[in-house]
Amino acid sequence: MEGKAKAKVEALAFLFSFLLLSFFSSAGADKPLEYQSLVLRPLGKNPSTKSELSWAETEVQIENLPLSETEPTIALNLEHRDVLAFNATPEALFNLRLQRDTFRVESLLKMAAAAGGKRAGGSGTRVRGKDFSSSVTSGLAQGSGEYFTRLGVGTPPKYVYMVLDTGSDIVWIQCAPCRKCYSQTDPVFDPTKSVSFSGIACESPLCHRLDSPGCNSKQSCLYEVAYGDGSFTIGEFSTETLTFRGTRVAKVALGCGHDNEGLFVGAAGLLGLGRGRLSFPTQTGRRFGRKFSYCLVDRSASSKPSSVVFGESAVSRTAVFTPLITNPKLDTFYYLELTGISVGGARVPGITASLFKLDAAGNGGVIVDSGTSVTRLTRRAYTGLRDAFRAGAADLKRAPNYSLFDTCFDLSGKTEVKVPTVVMHFRGADVSLPATNYLIPVDTNGVFCFAFAGTMSGLSIIGNIQQQGFRVVFDLAGSRVGFAPHGCA
């Protein structure tokens, strides 16, 4: 009898739970999903050619400006690297971007996975040649960035394109003489023609800030940066003056690369914007308050330029902020706490903070990254988000999968559609995405895809497609990241 009574109690408990669940489900169903309009713009025309860029005019203006050593704020225009590609169709450029994205994500994941033990790229590499006879070790491996700017290097300043990247720390530039240099749009920087260039000795504390410094026969400090796509740069670690629109920043530690090989395309080097101790924001902390922000523009939908700002003016008054999380095993990345995602105004069941937790070993977590295009979410979170969006977009005609996208729609013949809203919930900050930030064109024929993807890794990455139109504020002094909508005006 006791067993039957127990079974009866369990059955009643199950029935009660089922009825309760049904009640809340029906109550939720009474609330209509929230939608927003998406004006459809297929992949646009070819990006501006070099002749259409305004760099040359800006450079002339800069040359005539008085140089400042104390200006507390600098602002620069940014361009997407596709601008340097010529005679390529929109589809070809988009597919190349997705290909680079795959390399980028793989290298970020490798770096994060290695953080729990040996640092990424920890295997020694013998660098041969007269000035590179010592063993150096790759300290970083995380792919190249997507956005570049123009700045002056040396004294007098020589203007070059530099990639800006929040997933990198080291600042570096190609230098003459080249053992091997990739093609760039400007002459290669010659340090012997700059009065402000200075090498760094092996015993210098600055040299020892490198994860794995090298030393040549002249006792000059050497660096190496290797990227996940096989690209690398090797050379002397040095200090040099950088000039930003008339503002001169002296004694920036940077790599002067004499052997640079890989998929860098056009730009002369890289300005690392990570959280590490050798990144540009950290090095210039006293000057610019360890604050910078950028706003990335969808070039197909806006004529406004993307931009980056360093200094107090970088902090937008309309931004909502979420605290930065520190990964003690990896200091480069900007980790945030994502607590959930809503679709159509309703929280997606099962997407909770536990799916994005950064553990004590440095595994998991969520980072915001300027060089990744498509946001990657842990598989369980992505599946829940995708299924919720599919349910809310059931009226739209489906199309076959495209590349890494498994949720695509044939919207040919339409000029505007309604799509469910998507909100990313960070601790203390709800970020409502414009429809153009998550349903994007993949060809010129009206196919649009849901611009998220899943990953089997524990690390999730907020990519630059989802960041478009927001001014993303990196306040290292306040240990926080902010998002300001409509921030590119």
N, C-alpha and C positions, 0 to 999 in steps of 0.2 A: 504493500500500500504506500509505503514511504516513497518508493521509486516512482509510482504513478503520480503521486502528488507533486514530486519534484519536476517531473516531465510536464505536468499541467502548468506549474508556475513558469517554467521556461518558455512554454508555448505562449502563455499570456504576455510574458515580457517581450517576446519576439513580435507578437501582434501589436502591442502597444508602440514599440519602436517603429514598426512599419507604418502604422497610422500617423504617428508623429512626423515621420519623414515625409509622408504623402501630404500632410497638412502644410508643412513648410514649403514643399515643392509647389503645391497649388497656389499658396500665398505668393510665392515668388513669381509664379507665372502670371498673376494678375497685373504685375507691374510690367509695362511694355519695355522692350529693349530700347536703348538710346542709340540713335543713328546720327551720322553727319554726312554732308554732301562731299563727294569727290568729283572735282572737275577733271575730266580725262584728258591727259596730254601724253600721247605716245612718245617713245624715245625721240628726242629732238634732233635738230640739225647738228652737223659737226661742230665741235667747240671752236672757239676763237683760234685763229692761227697766230703765230708769234707776232706777225706784223700788226695784228689788231690789239695786242696787249699794250697797256699804257705805261709799262715799266720805264721805257726810254725817256718819256716826257717827265715822269716822276723823278728819274735819276738826275736829269738836268736841274730840276728844281732843288733837289737835295744838295747838289754840288754847290749851289749858290746860297744855301742856308748857313748861318753861323753854327758851328758845331757846339753842342752842349755836353758838359760833363755831369750835370746835375739834374737834368729833366726827370721828374719823378714818374712820368708816364710816357709810353711809346705805343703807337697804334700802327699796324701794318695791314695791307691788303693781302689776302691769300688767294691762290689759284689751285684748282684741282689739276693733278698731273696729266690728265687727258688733254689739257690745253697744248701740251708740247708734242702731241701726236698729230701727224699730218696724213691726209688722204685716207682716213679710216672711217668706215661706216659707223653709225650709232650702235648697231648690233655688235660689231667687232669690238668696239671700245668697251661696251658693257660686258661682253664675255671675257675680255682681258681683265676687267676689274674684278669679276667673280673668280677668275683664276688666281690673281694676286691675293684675293681675299682668302682663298683656301690655304695658300702658302703662309699668309700672315697668321691665320688662326692656328694652324699646325705648330708654328714656331712659338706663339704665345703659350699654347698648351704644354709644349715641351719645356719651356722655361718655368712655368708654374709647377709642373710635375717634378722637375729637378730641384725645386726650392726646398722640398722636405729633406733632401740629403745633400748631395754635391751640387754646387752651383751649375746652372745650365752652361753647356759648352765647356765643361771642365777638362776635357782631354787636351793634352799638350800638343802644340803644333810647332814643328821646326821651320823657322823662316830663314831662307837661304839668301846669300848675297853679302856684299861687302859691308853694308850698314845694318844688315838684319841677320846677324849670325847667331844671335841668342835665341833661346827657346822662349816663346810667349804663349800664353794660354787665352783662349777665347773666353771672355767674361760674360758676353751677352749673345743672345740668338733670338731675335724677334721680328724679323721681316721689316721691310721699308714702309714709309708712310705714304699718304695719299695727297697731302696738301703742301704747297711750297710758297715761299715768299722771296723777296729780293732784298739783299742787304750788302753792306760794304764790309770787306775783310782787309785788314792791314792799314798801314799809314804810308802814303795816301791810300784811301779806300778803293778797292777794286770790287765792283758790284757783280754779284753772282746769285743764282737761284739756290735756295736751301730748303730742303724738306723739313717740316715741323712735325714732331712725333711724340705723343704722350707715352708711348710704349718703349721709349729709349731714353738713356741718360747722357751718353757721350755726345759731345759736339765734335764734328769732324768735317774736313774739307779735303778735296784732292789737291795735291801739291806737286810742283815741279822740283827736281826731275822725277819723271814717272818711270818706274819700272814697268808698270802696266796700269793704264788708266782707261776707264770707259769713256765714251763720247759724251761731252757736255756742251751746252749752248754757248758758254763763254770761255775765254782763254783760261787755262789751268793756272791757279794761283801760284806765284813764285815768291816764296818767303824771303829770298835774298833782296827783293826790291821793296820790302817793308821795313821801316825803321822801328816798328813796335813789336816785331816778331821776336820771341825769345824761347829757346829750348829749355827743357826741364831736366835737371840732373837726376840720375838714378836714385841718389840718396835723399832727394827732396820729399817732404811729406806729401806734396801734391801727387807725386808719382805713386806713392803707396796708397792713395785713395782708389786707384784702379783695382779691380777685382784680382787681376792677374798681370801685373806689370812685367815688361821685359826690359832688357838692358843691352845696348850694343857695345862695340869695342871702344867707342868714344865716351862711354859712360852716360849716354843720352837715354832718357826714358822712352820706352816703346809701348805702343798700344796695339790691340787688335780687336775688331768687332766683327763677329760672324753672324749672318742672318739665316733664318730657316729656309730660305729659297736657294741657299748655296752662295749667296753674295757675301763678300767680305771686304774689309779695308784694314790696311796695316801701315804703320808709319811711326813718326816721332810724336810724342806727347809734348805740347808746347803751350805758350800763352800768346794771345794776340788781341788786338783791338777790333771790335765789331761796331759798325755804324748803322743805326736804324733811323732813317728819315731825319738825319741831322743830329741825332742823339748818339754820342760816342760812349761805348762801354769798354773800358780798358781791362787788360789782363784776364780775359776769359780763357780758361783752360780748354784746349781743343786738340784733336788729333790732326796731324798734318800727314795725310795719307799718300804714300808713294806707290803702293800696290793696291789697287782697288778694282775688284772684278765682280761682275754680276749684273743684276737687273735694276740698276739705279735710274737710267734713262733721263738725261737732260740736266738734272740738278747737279750742282757742284759738291754737295755734301748734305749734312743733316744737323739740325738744331734739336738736341734732345730735351724734351719737356717733361720727363718723368719725375718721380719723387726722390730719386737717388741723390747722393751727395755730390755728384759731378754734373748733374743736369743744369741747364741754363737758369731755370727759376731758383734753384738752390744756390748756385754760385752768385747770383745777383740779388740775393735776398735782402741785403741791406739797402740796395738801391731801389728796388721795386716792391719791397714789402712781402716778397714770396706770394704774390698774387698775379694771376693772369687769367684771361678768358678768351674764348673764340666763339665765332658764330659762323656756321657752315651753311652755305646757300645751295639750294637745288638749282643748278645752272639752267636747267630746261624750263624753269618756271619763273625765274627772277633775273633782272638785270643788275641787281645789287651785288656788290662784291662780298665774298667771305672776308673775315677779318680776324686779327688777333690783337689783343691789348695787354700790355704789361704795366703793372702799377695799381695805384688805388682806384683809378677810373675803370679798372677791369671788373669791379664788383657792381653788378646791376642792382638797382633798388627794387626791381620787380621780381627778382629771383627767389625761388623757394629753395631752401638748403637742406641737405642731408649730411650727417657726419661722415667723415672719412674713417675707414677702418684700417688699422695697421696690420700688415702681414710681417711678423718678425723674421720670416724666412726669405722675404723678397721685398725690397724697398722701392722698386721701380714703379709698380702699378698703382693705380688709383682704385682702391676697393670701396664699394658702397654696400649698404644693407638693403636688399630688395625684399619686401615683405609680402608682396602679392601683385596680381594683375587683374584688372577688370575688363570685361568685354560687354559692350552694350549697357554699361552702368551696373553690372552685377559682378561680384568677385568670382573668379573662376575657381570652383571647388578643387581642393588638392594642391593649389599653388600657394604655398606658405613659406615663411622665412626659413624653415628647416631645409628646404630644397636648395637654398643658396648660402648655407652657413659656411663660414671660413673656420676650419678647425685649427687646433693648436699646432698641427704639423705643417700648416701652410697650404692645405688642400681645400678645394672648393672656392666659394666666394663669387662675387660679381665685380667686374672691373668696367670702367668707362674708358673707351679707347678711340683716339682720333684716326687711327690707321686701319681699323677693321670696318668694313662697310656694312655687312649684314649682322644684326644681333644674333648671337648664339645663346640658347638656353639649355640647361640640363634637360635630358630627353623627356623626363616625366613632366616637367613644367611646359616644355614646348608642345607636347602632345595635348595637354589640357587646353592650352591657349589656342592651338590650331583647331581643335574640335569645337571649341566654343565659337570661334570666328566662323567656321564653316556652317554651324547651325544658324548663326545670325545672318549669314550671307547666302542662305539656301535659295533665294530667288535669282541669284546671279548664275549665268551659264558657266559651267565649269570648262576648263581647258586642260590639256595634258600637262604633266609635270614639266618643269623647265630647270635644268641644271640642278642646283641644290634645293630648289623650291618645290614643295609637294602640294601646294594649294594655289592653283592658278585659275583665272577666269577669262573667258572670251567676251570682251566688252566692245568688240568692233561694232561700228554703227551708232554708238552711244556717245553723248557729250558729257553726261553727268549721271552718277549713280549714288544711291544711299548705302553706306556701309556702317556696321556696328562700331561704336567708339572703342578705343583702347586706351587704358590708363595704367601706367606703371606706378606702383605704390612703393616708394622708398621710405625709410624711417624719417618721419617729419616732413615729407615732400611727396605730393601726388603730381605726377607729370602726365598731362593729357596730350596724347600725340595727335597732330593733324593727320588726316586721312592719307595725305601724300607721303607720310613717313612710314606707312606700313602696307600700303597697296600700291605697288610701283610698276611702271611699264617695263617690259623685257624685250619688246620688239616694236616695229613701226606698224604692226597690223592690229593693234588693239588688245593684245594679251597683257594682262596684269597679274602679278603674283604677290602673295602674302610674304612680306619681306622679313621673316624670321626663319631660323633654322635650329634644329636640335643638335646636340653634341653628346657623345657618350662620356665626355670628360665631366669632372665635377665643377670646372670653371665656366661661368657664364660671362659673356662679353657684350656690353652695350655698344653697338656700332654707330658709325657716323650717319647712316641713312636715318636712323631713329633720332639722331641729334639735330638734324637739319632744321634751321629756322629758330632754334633756341640759342641764346647766349649761355654757354656752359662755362661756369665760373669755377676756377681752381684756386681756392683760398687755403694755401698751405699753412699760413700763419694761424688761421682759425680752425684748421683741420676739418674742412668742410668743402663740399662741392654743391654748386647751385645751378638751377635751370630757370632761365628767364624766357618765356614765350615771346615770339615776335621780336627777338633780340637783335636782328640784323639791320634794323632801321638806322 
